[in-house]
Amino acid sequence: MKRHILAGLVLALLTTAIVLFSGPELQGVALLGAALGGALGLVPDRTPAQRAAGFGVGFVAAWLGYALRAAVLPDAAAGRAIAVLVVVLVCLGVAALTRGRLPLWSALLGAAAMAGAYEATYAADPSSFLTSSATTATSILLAAGAGFLATSVLGVVVMQDREEERAAEAPLFAPADPPVGEYEGAGNHAPARPYTATTAGGPRRGLPATRPLDPQPEA
């Protein structure tokens, strides 16, 4: 847990430095980029390189979606819906073609980074897509890269900690077998104990519980 706190402090300091020593474009997306990059680094799924590659695929797919909206799609709900469909299908297709080596969740995270940082800027002036998208993309990638570098080394540590937590939560004793003769499950009954006769000293094995009937009358 101490290593998690240390990584969080590094991430906080990097984000603060970005806000203090950068321009207004980067300041506006510093928290978004650092948070998404930090999440990308912390999730222990695939290698850091594969996670980063998946993030890049989703980021580029979202940029292409805005390019389609600016070039050919109408500036209406239908055009935005088609762009969203294309972006998600590209992310899904890359994940399927790589058989999950580039995980879908990281691609969706990259698409969310571009869309979250650029949607308001694009809506304000779609005609300046080329210049405004390049500025926004550079800013959000710098912030996400800082967050990713601050936390990517902790992916294996997080997985080990989770395994230790699951081991600690496991029951100390395995459930005992059901007593003989009791119901064990649907359609599965344990065989009943054989009936034994008892005497003053205890049960006698092999004897019936009752005296057999003698049909002959007594003399």
Order of alpha helices (4+ residues) and beta strands (2+ residues): alpha-alpha-alpha-alpha-alpha-alpha-alpha-beta-beta-beta-beta
